[in-house]
Amino acid sequence: MRWSSLFTVLGGGAVAVAGLLGLLSGHPWSALPLVLGIAVALREVRYLQRLRTGRIRER
């Protein structure tokens, strides 16, 4: 397990949750951090999947 990847996914998730809470409380600009947090977390998860299957080498 790569700790930096874990922290990246958790950080992206935390930003996404904060954006979702802001969006639910009536702040439409909170959609931007929501989308960015999800994108960062998803990109890191996909990177880890490619790394595990051997399609790419470690950075």
FENJO-V57944 format. One line per field, one symbol per residue. psi: psi as a letter, one per 30 degrees, with the letter a starting at -180 (. if undefined). A space follows every 10 residues. Layout:
# FENJO-V57944
psi=???
This chain:
# FENJO-V57944
psi=kjeeeeeeee eeeeeeeeee eeefggjfff feeeeeeeee eeeeeeeeee eefgfllk.
